[in-house]
Amino acid sequence: MNTLFDKIWDRHVVQQVADGPTQLYIDRLYCHEVTSPQAFDGMRARGLKCFRPDHIVCMPDHNTPTHDQDKPISDPVSKKQVDTLERNAREFGLRHYGMMSPDNGIIHVVGPEKGLSLPGMTIVCGDSHTSTHGAVGAVAFGIGTSEVEMVMASQCILQQKPRSMRITINGQLQRGVTAKDVALFLMSQLTTSGATGYFVEYAGEVVRDMSMEGRLTLCNLSIEMGARGGFIAPDETTFAYLKGREFAPKGADWERAVAYWKTLRSDEDAVFDKELIFSAKDIEPRITYGTNPGMGIGITENIPSAPSEGESAGFMKALSYMGFKPGEKLLGKTVDYVFLGACTNGRIEDFRAFASIVKGRKKASDVVAWLVPGSWAVDRQIREEGLDKVLAEAGFQIRQPGCSACLAMNDDKVPSGKLSVSTSNRNFEGRQGPGARTILASPLVAAAAAVTGVITDPRVLL
């Protein structure tokens, strides 16, 4: 009667503190430059070394510029953070993939693509979108800086066990509907707090039919429903994706690993704390209209009317910031910026989708487009498949890997008042730059906006 979450969690319990949290063993700690410096300082102050340095991987991504990476970083704050991570990794003997390394990129893209993230693991990082790694069948979640230090020192963490939720999506997705649309739909249904306190297992025909890239997108956005994390039971799609990856098991070890991974599924009679079921037929390409990811609509729908009196102030504030009105359609709205990338949609499948729309068309002259691979490995694949030529002929340039315009911690900032259609994960006020206005969307919707200059249903261009 165990859920998959129970099976992985229980296997990693070191001890249960009486009337307190669980001491949980952690298989993989990822460190980037933003949340790790204080943890390293704490270790240094206490004279500690990392308990299991071979289980820790460091990589700059948030502050990484997406151009001229072979030159010194011009922003002094970004440069200090990136340089500090490199120095700390060297001092503590940790694996570090620095800027211009062929293995560099966004940590949540690189982890799965190198086989560092594997089924049955517990994975943490000082970043909320660590939930991405749940797509391989791991229990993965973000932690705070003091907890990063705790894992460095002991390879364990103190955690309260979350409740379990299963979200089942049945049927087949319509043409032009992607994993990003599924996630945006779920957020609109559950709101940004509807999964608070839960770890979500995704199931159903839609999830089974998803590619690994799609699953990574879906799990990435679990945190935007308030969930502690989200994951998917490993299956043949998972195994095919991981086989041959650099850090995946090889030979007889691979066969043994797959035999174990096949046991990682919820029992038929497993009991979840909460179960939700949705139908694929209710999902069309989605866009957001407000300042949190749950404020979303189908692309052909109107912005809803103001909600109940107690909620209307925040609703109207969000619409005022975005420059929209209740009941308004967003189709045809002029777009200033388009961003393809982030740990949400910076993978090869996302670039294929974008290219499928822009092929044979031209970028709208007034649109600024940032196309940013999630890793150098994705960049190489783009070029191997000739997607770079398709994009160049349409008037687009590919930038260098990094978090880019997902958040305003590097040079790629959307100017105040400008409207951006973005494949990233958050549309908070100022998230892409002070005063920037963000509409979250799939790579197909982003591509349609990039070639038309306005918000466009991608199905008319497919």
WOTAPE-V602516 format. One record per residue. N is the residue number from 0. PHI is phi in whole degrees, 0 to 359 (NA if undefined). Layout:
# WOTAPE-V602516
{{N,PHI} {N,PHI}}
This chain:
# WOTAPE-V602516
{{0,NA} {1,269} {2,280} {3,300} {4,301} {5,302} {6,298} {7,288} {8,300} {9,298} {10,293} {11,255} {12,287} {13,273} {14,200} {15,255} {16,288} {17,302} {18,54} {19,214} {20,280} {21,266} {22,272} {23,248} {24,283} {25,247} {26,280} {27,216} {28,246} {29,257} {30,236} {31,247} {32,281} {33,273} {34,256} {35,263} {36,303} {37,294} {38,294} {39,297} {40,298} {41,296} {42,297} {43,296} {44,297} {45,264} {46,68} {47,259} {48,253} {49,293} {50,295} {51,226} {52,300} {53,287} {54,260} {55,240} {56,232} {57,245} {58,200} {59,283} {60,209} {61,296} {62,265} {63,291} {64,292} {65,255} {66,207} {67,52} {68,292} {69,280} {70,252} {71,302} {72,293} {73,284} {74,287} {75,296} {76,291} {77,299} {78,299} {79,297} {80,294} {81,293} {82,294} {83,295} {84,298} {85,298} {86,295} {87,295} {88,299} {89,294} {90,297} {91,264} {92,69} {93,252} {94,296} {95,223} {96,252} {97,276} {98,304} {99,75} {100,293} {101,295} {102,260} {103,281} {104,161} {105,278} {106,305} {107,278} {108,265} {109,291} {110,308} {111,293} {112,290} {113,263} {114,74} {115,284} {116,259} {117,229} {118,303} {119,82} {120,281} {121,255} {122,227} {123,225} {124,199} {125,282} {126,200} {127,297} {128,277} {129,302} {130,305} {131,309} {132,293} {133,298} {134,297} {135,273} {136,93} {137,247} {138,269} {139,233} {140,204} {141,279} {142,224} {143,274} {144,299} {145,296} {146,286} {147,302} {148,298} {149,299} {150,290} {151,304} {152,282} {153,227} {154,61} {155,226} {156,214} {157,262} {158,216} {159,280} {160,289} {161,290} {162,282} {163,249} {164,226} {165,244} {166,248} {167,251} {168,240} {169,262} {170,96} {171,236} {172,292} {173,288} {174,303} {175,85} {176,257} {177,242} {178,300} {179,298} {180,294} {181,300} {182,296} {183,296} {184,297} {185,299} {186,296} {187,290} {188,281} {189,268} {190,70} {191,284} {192,236} {193,292} {194,246} {195,301} {196,88} {197,248} {198,251} {199,260} {200,257} {201,267} {202,212} {203,104} {204,300} {205,300} {206,290} {207,298} {208,278} {209,288} {210,290} {211,296} {212,300} {213,296} {214,295} {215,297} {216,296} {217,298} {218,293} {219,306} {220,270} {221,304} {222,297} {223,284} {224,262} {225,91} {226,292} {227,289} {228,180} {229,214} {230,206} {231,226} {232,300} {233,293} {234,213} {235,299} {236,297} {237,297} {238,296} {239,296} {240,292} {241,276} {242,300} {243,87} {244,296} {245,307} {246,256} {247,287} {248,302} {249,235} {250,60} {251,297} {252,296} {253,296} {254,299} {255,295} {256,297} {257,297} {258,301} {259,289} {260,300} {261,292} {262,275} {263,275} {264,206} {265,292} {266,297} {267,305} {268,259} {269,299} {270,251} {271,260} {272,292} {273,207} {274,233} {275,230} {276,232} {277,231} {278,244} {279,298} {280,294} {281,271} {282,249} {283,241} {284,308} {285,243} {286,218} {287,262} {288,233} {289,241} {290,240} {291,215} {292,296} {293,280} {294,273} {295,227} {296,218} {297,295} {298,297} {299,268} {300,273} {301,266} {302,302} {303,292} {304,289} {305,302} {306,286} {307,302} {308,307} {309,293} {310,253} {311,292} {312,298} {313,294} {314,298} {315,291} {316,297} {317,297} {318,294} {319,297} {320,299} {321,282} {322,78} {323,246} {324,228} {325,302} {326,83} {327,280} {328,271} {329,260} {330,305} {331,92} {332,293} {333,292} {334,248} {335,261} {336,229} {337,229} {338,236} {339,250} {340,156} {341,81} {342,290} {343,276} {344,216} {345,250} {346,260} {347,300} {348,298} {349,291} {350,289} {351,297} {352,297} {353,300} {354,296} {355,296} {356,276} {357,276} {358,302} {359,80} {360,240} {361,234} {362,300} {363,299} {364,297} {365,269} {366,265} {367,266} {368,241} {369,248} {370,250} {371,235} {372,299} {373,282} {374,197} {375,292} {376,295} {377,296} {378,303} {379,296} {380,291} {381,305} {382,285} {383,297} {384,272} {385,77} {386,293} {387,299} {388,290} {389,300} {390,292} {391,297} {392,296} {393,272} {394,98} {395,251} {396,244} {397,265} {398,269} {399,274} {400,297} {401,161} {402,291} {403,54} {404,281} {405,296} {406,209} {407,276} {408,244} {409,213} {410,289} {411,276} {412,248} {413,279} {414,295} {415,303} {416,85} {417,284} {418,259} {419,244} {420,262} {421,232} {422,271} {423,282} {424,248} {425,223} {426,236} {427,299} {428,304} {429,75} {430,301} {431,262} {432,142} {433,305} {434,81} {435,292} {436,248} {437,240} {438,249} {439,277} {440,199} {441,278} {442,302} {443,293} {444,293} {445,298} {446,295} {447,298} {448,292} {449,293} {450,264} {451,257} {452,83} {453,221} {454,294} {455,224} {456,293} {457,294} {458,294} {459,281} {460,253} {461,288}}
